[in-house]
């Protein structure tokens, strides 16, 4: 059965995606180690060493939030998929290669948090990752190639807007780094705030009720008995009969 075979291939692709996202997020913590010189430190000296590790901790937190946001976006996109083809496979693999690569630029910017080259390298990696996600959604939804034919145009436009907005942010942030914004605020902090904003937005949207047109109206099915005066009159007539 072709449909069963396609569903199985899509399922295996999703398993692979979840595994890569989980491993990439876990590898971020590998860089969170104290230098060997701190092995014999205690008390105040140990506290100072821990505080000096803030760039690596900030890089970890930022990248973890971005990977989490990318995973949520990936789930949103694939939730709309109803068909499967080879193009989707390779776009998903391209996206996974970018996600799996993120621990490396994270370690670089964690060690050189104030260096513009490290910042551009890190932001450029996030930019390419977000572009692969945008390309994936464009491929899925263009002409409703792989999504449900009945999918609302409003939903498609909304996901296009989100998918395009993320790389646009990274382009703006890279431009700010190029003009020297690091003299006033660390770009990594701005990236963290943006990633955290994505988390807040996801939580808020997850609590919103379904739009009125998507909620089943009472009485829409033929199994609901009429209510109100007409319904009562009908019941009275049956009782009198």
Secondary structure, DSSP 8 states (H G I E B T S, - for coil): -HHHHHHHHHHHHHHHHHHHHHHHHHHGGGG----GGGTT--HHHHHHHHHHTHHHHHHHHHHHHHHHHHHHHHHHHHHTB----HHHHHHHHHHHHHHHHHHHHHHHHHHSTT-HHHHHHHHHHHHHHHHHHHHHHHHHHGGGSSB-TT--HHHHHHHHHHHHHHHHHHHHHHHHHHTTGGGTS-HHHHHHHHHHHHHHHHHHHHHS---GGGS--TT-STTS---HHHHHHHHHHHHH-
